[in-house]
C-alpha cells in the first residue's frame, strides 16, 4: 500500500466495507443508515488474495530465483470484488440498487431475479441465457401458455415487456412453498438457489457431502466444529488443527534463532517470555 494513507489505522469495516464502497453496492437506496459489516468479511476475502499472491511469488522464485514483495490492501481487495460495478462507474452507467419495495417493472431479464414463494420464503433464478431456459421455466411453472405469447418470444421482447412478465412469474412462484419448487427446478436444471438462513446452511446437503464443516480435536480430547475452508486438494477437505497454546512454541522458535537454553531460561525468569 502506497500513498499518504499507507500507515492509516484501519480495519476491514473501514477500508473494505465503507471506504471500498462494498456497502454502497449492496444496500438499496433510501435506507436510514448504512448496513454494518458482518465480522471479518473483508479480512477473509483479502486473505484469499494474499494467499494467491504468495503462491505466485513462490512460483516466480522457483522459476527465476527472484523473490517478490506481495502487497494486498483491503481497499484494493474491495475494488476488485466489485469490479463489475467499477466498470459501470467508469462508463458512467453505475446504478445503485433501487429502494426496498419499489415495483420491479424494468428488470432487463426477468429470468434472473428473486421470487417469493407461497410460504414467504424466497428463491433466485439466474438464467443468463434466457432463451435457452425459457421453455423449461414455463413448463415447470405450468405456464406453457406463455410460450405462445408474442410479448415473450425472445430475450429482447421479454425485456421490453418486463413488467408484464414479472407479474406472471411472481404469481406462478407464489403458488407453491419453497420446498415444492426444489425438485422441479433441479430436474429442469435451472440455475437457482434458495435464500437460506445460516442454520440451514449448516445442514445443506452439499456442505455435508463436501466436508465444508470440519471437527477440531483439542489436546484435552474435546472437539468443536469449524468451517474447513473453501480450498480442497485431492478431493479432501482441509484437516484442521487447534491453535497452539500461548507460548507453546516459544522455546522451539528461540532455539531456531540461535538462543541457548540458558538464555531462554533467563528470559523466562525475567518474565520476558512465557
C-alpha positions as CSV (number, residue, x, y, z in Angstrom):
1,X,0.0,0.0,0.0
2,X,1.4,3.4,-1.0
3,X,0.3,7.0,-0.8
4,X,-0.4,9.3,2.1
5,X,-2.8,6.8,3.7
6,X,-0.4,3.9,3.7
7,X,0.1,4.0,7.5
8,X,-3.5,4.9,8.4
9,X,-5.0,2.7,11.1
10,X,-7.7,0.5,9.5
11,X,-10.0,-2.5,9.8
12,X,-11.9,-4.2,7.1
13,X,-15.1,-2.4,8.2
14,X,-13.4,0.9,7.5
15,X,-11.2,0.3,4.4
16,X,-13.1,-2.5,2.7
17,X,-16.7,-2.2,3.6
18,X,-17.1,1.6,3.9
19,X,-14.3,3.2,2.0
20,X,-14.2,0.5,-0.6
21,X,-17.9,1.0,-1.5
22,X,-18.9,-2.6,-0.8
23,X,-21.8,-1.5,1.3
24,X,-22.9,1.1,-1.3
25,X,-23.2,-1.6,-4.0
26,X,-25.3,-3.9,-1.8
27,X,-27.6,-1.6,0.1
28,X,-30.9,-0.4,-1.5
29,X,-31.3,3.3,-1.9
30,X,-33.3,5.1,0.8
31,X,-32.1,3.2,3.9
32,X,-31.9,5.4,7.0
33,X,-28.3,4.4,7.6
34,X,-25.6,2.3,6.1
35,X,-25.6,-1.5,6.6
36,X,-22.9,-2.5,9.1
37,X,-20.4,-5.2,8.0
38,X,-20.6,-8.7,9.4
39,X,-17.5,-10.0,11.1
40,X,-14.2,-10.2,9.1
41,X,-15.8,-10.3,5.7
42,X,-13.1,-8.2,4.1
43,X,-10.3,-9.9,6.1
44,X,-11.2,-13.3,4.7
45,X,-11.5,-12.0,1.2
46,X,-8.2,-10.2,1.5
47,X,-6.6,-13.3,2.9
48,X,-7.6,-15.2,-0.2
49,X,-5.9,-12.6,-2.4
50,X,-2.8,-12.7,-0.2
51,X,-2.6,-16.5,-0.4
52,X,-2.9,-16.2,-4.2
53,X,-0.1,-13.6,-4.3
54,X,2.2,-15.7,-2.1
55,X,1.6,-18.7,-4.3
56,X,2.5,-16.6,-7.4
57,X,5.6,-15.2,-5.7
58,X,6.8,-18.7,-4.8
59,X,6.3,-19.8,-8.3
60,X,8.3,-16.9,-9.6
61,X,11.1,-17.7,-7.2
62,X,11.1,-21.3,-8.3
63,X,11.4,-20.3,-11.9
64,X,13.7,-17.2,-11.7
65,X,15.3,-17.4,-8.3
66,X,14.0,-13.9,-7.6
67,X,11.8,-13.0,-4.6
68,X,8.8,-10.7,-4.6
69,X,7.1,-8.3,-2.2
70,X,3.5,-9.3,-2.0
71,X,1.2,-6.4,-1.4
72,X,-2.6,-6.8,-0.7
73,X,-4.7,-4.0,0.7
74,X,-8.3,-4.0,1.9
75,X,-9.1,-1.1,-0.3
76,X,-7.7,-2.8,-3.4
77,X,-9.5,-6.0,-2.5
78,X,-12.8,-4.2,-2.3
79,X,-12.2,-2.5,-5.7
80,X,-11.5,-5.9,-7.3
81,X,-14.5,-7.5,-5.6
82,X,-16.9,-5.0,-7.1
83,X,-15.1,-4.9,-10.4
84,X,-18.3,-5.1,-12.5
85,X,-19.7,-2.1,-10.6
86,X,-16.4,-0.2,-11.1
87,X,-16.5,-0.8,-14.8
88,X,-20.1,0.5,-14.9
89,X,-19.0,3.6,-13.0
90,X,-16.0,4.1,-15.4
91,X,-18.5,4.2,-18.2
92,X,-20.9,6.5,-16.3
93,X,-23.6,3.8,-16.1
94,X,-23.5,2.7,-12.5
95,X,-26.9,2.4,-10.7
96,X,-27.4,1.6,-7.1
97,X,-30.0,-1.0,-6.1
98,X,-33.5,0.5,-6.1
99,X,-35.3,1.3,-2.9
100,X,-36.9,-1.5,-1.0
101,X,-40.4,-2.3,-2.2
102,X,-40.1,-0.5,-5.5
103,X,-42.1,-2.2,-8.2
104,X,-39.9,-4.4,-10.4
105,X,-41.1,-3.0,-13.7
106,X,-37.9,-2.7,-15.6
107,X,-35.9,-5.9,-15.0
108,X,-33.7,-6.4,-18.1
109,X,-34.0,-10.2,-17.6
110,X,-37.0,-11.5,-15.6
111,X,-35.3,-14.9,-15.7
112,X,-32.5,-13.6,-13.5
113,X,-34.4,-12.3,-10.4
114,X,-35.8,-13.1,-7.0
115,X,-39.2,-14.6,-6.5
116,X,-41.3,-15.1,-3.3
117,X,-42.9,-18.5,-2.7
118,X,-46.2,-19.3,-1.0
119,X,-44.6,-19.7,2.4
120,X,-42.9,-16.3,2.3
121,X,-39.5,-17.8,1.5
122,X,-37.5,-16.5,-1.4
123,X,-35.6,-18.2,-4.2
124,X,-33.5,-16.8,-7.0
125,X,-33.2,-18.0,-10.6
126,X,-30.3,-16.9,-12.7
127,X,-30.8,-17.8,-16.4
128,X,-28.2,-15.6,-18.0
129,X,-29.0,-17.4,-21.3
130,X,-32.8,-16.8,-21.0
131,X,-33.7,-18.1,-24.5
132,X,-32.1,-21.4,-23.6
133,X,-34.2,-21.8,-20.4
134,X,-37.4,-20.1,-21.4
135,X,-39.4,-23.1,-22.4
136,X,-38.2,-25.2,-19.4
137,X,-39.2,-22.4,-17.0
138,X,-42.6,-22.1,-18.5
139,X,-43.2,-25.9,-18.3
140,X,-42.1,-26.3,-14.7
141,X,-44.3,-23.3,-13.7
142,X,-47.2,-24.9,-15.5
143,X,-47.5,-21.9,-17.8
144,X,-46.9,-23.3,-21.3
145,X,-49.4,-20.7,-22.5
146,X,-46.7,-18.1,-22.1
147,X,-44.7,-19.7,-24.8
148,X,-47.3,-18.6,-27.3
149,X,-47.4,-15.1,-26.1
150,X,-45.8,-12.8,-28.6
151,X,-44.7,-10.4,-25.9
152,X,-42.3,-13.0,-24.5
153,X,-41.0,-14.9,-27.6
154,X,-37.3,-13.9,-27.1
155,X,-34.9,-12.2,-24.8
156,X,-35.4,-8.8,-26.3
157,X,-39.2,-8.9,-26.3
158,X,-39.2,-10.2,-22.7
159,X,-37.0,-7.2,-21.7
160,X,-39.4,-4.8,-23.4
161,X,-42.4,-6.4,-21.7
162,X,-40.6,-7.0,-18.4
163,X,-43.3,-5.6,-16.1
164,X,-46.0,-7.9,-17.5
165,X,-43.7,-11.0,-17.4
166,X,-42.6,-10.3,-13.9
167,X,-46.2,-10.2,-12.8
168,X,-46.8,-13.6,-14.4
169,X,-43.7,-15.1,-12.8
170,X,-44.4,-13.7,-9.4
171,X,-47.9,-15.2,-9.4
172,X,-46.6,-18.6,-10.6
173,X,-43.8,-18.9,-8.0
174,X,-46.2,-17.7,-5.2
175,X,-48.4,-20.7,-5.9
176,X,-46.2,-23.1,-4.0
177,X,-43.9,-23.1,-0.9
178,X,-40.2,-23.1,-1.4
179,X,-39.7,-26.9,-0.7
180,X,-42.1,-27.7,-3.5
181,X,-40.0,-25.8,-6.0
182,X,-36.7,-27.6,-5.2
183,X,-37.2,-30.8,-7.2
184,X,-38.9,-29.2,-10.3
185,X,-36.1,-26.6,-10.6
186,X,-33.4,-29.2,-10.0
187,X,-35.0,-31.7,-12.5
188,X,-35.1,-28.9,-15.1
189,X,-31.5,-28.0,-14.4
190,X,-32.5,-24.4,-13.9
191,X,-29.7,-22.3,-12.2
192,X,-31.4,-21.4,-9.0
193,X,-30.8,-21.2,-5.2
194,X,-32.9,-20.8,-2.1
195,X,-32.3,-17.9,0.2
196,X,-31.1,-19.8,3.2
197,X,-30.6,-19.0,6.8
198,X,-27.2,-19.7,8.3
199,X,-28.6,-22.5,10.4
200,X,-30.0,-24.1,7.2
201,X,-26.6,-23.7,5.5
202,X,-25.0,-25.9,8.2
203,X,-27.4,-28.7,7.1
204,X,-27.1,-28.1,3.3
205,X,-26.5,-31.4,1.6
206,X,-23.6,-30.0,-0.5
207,X,-22.0,-28.6,2.7
208,X,-22.2,-32.1,4.3
209,X,-21.1,-34.0,1.2
210,X,-18.0,-31.9,0.7
211,X,-17.0,-31.7,4.4
212,X,-17.1,-27.9,4.5
213,X,-17.7,-28.1,8.3
214,X,-14.8,-29.9,10.0
215,X,-14.2,-31.1,13.5
216,X,-11.2,-29.9,15.5
217,X,-10.0,-32.1,18.4
218,X,-8.4,-30.3,21.3
219,X,-5.5,-31.7,23.3
220,X,-7.8,-32.5,26.2
221,X,-9.9,-34.7,23.9
222,X,-12.8,-32.3,23.4
223,X,-14.0,-31.4,20.0
224,X,-15.7,-28.4,18.2
225,X,-16.8,-27.7,14.7
226,X,-15.3,-25.0,12.4
227,X,-15.6,-24.1,8.7
228,X,-12.9,-26.1,6.9
229,X,-12.1,-23.5,4.2
230,X,-13.0,-23.4,0.6
231,X,-9.9,-24.9,-1.0
232,X,-9.5,-28.7,-1.1
233,X,-6.7,-30.8,-2.5
234,X,-7.2,-34.3,-4.0
235,X,-11.0,-34.0,-3.2
236,X,-10.4,-34.0,0.5
237,X,-11.4,-31.2,2.9
238,X,-8.7,-29.5,4.9
239,X,-7.6,-31.2,8.1
240,X,-7.9,-28.6,10.9
241,X,-5.7,-28.4,14.0
242,X,-6.3,-26.5,17.2
243,X,-4.3,-23.3,17.6
244,X,-1.2,-23.5,19.8
245,X,-1.5,-22.6,23.5
246,X,0.0,-19.2,24.5
247,X,3.8,-19.6,24.3
248,X,3.6,-23.3,23.3
249,X,6.4,-22.9,20.7
250,X,8.4,-20.2,22.3
251,X,11.3,-22.4,23.2
252,X,11.4,-24.0,19.7
253,X,11.3,-20.7,17.9
254,X,14.0,-19.1,20.1
255,X,16.2,-22.1,19.8
256,X,15.9,-22.0,15.9
257,X,17.1,-18.3,16.1
258,X,20.3,-19.4,17.9
259,X,19.3,-18.7,21.6
260,X,20.9,-21.2,24.0
261,X,18.8,-22.9,26.7
262,X,20.5,-20.8,29.4
263,X,19.5,-17.7,27.6
264,X,15.9,-18.9,27.1
265,X,15.6,-19.8,30.8
266,X,17.0,-16.4,31.7
267,X,14.3,-14.7,29.6
268,X,11.7,-16.8,31.3
269,X,13.0,-15.9,34.8
270,X,12.9,-12.2,33.8
271,X,9.3,-12.6,32.6
272,X,10.1,-11.6,29.1
273,X,8.6,-14.8,27.7
274,X,6.3,-17.5,28.9
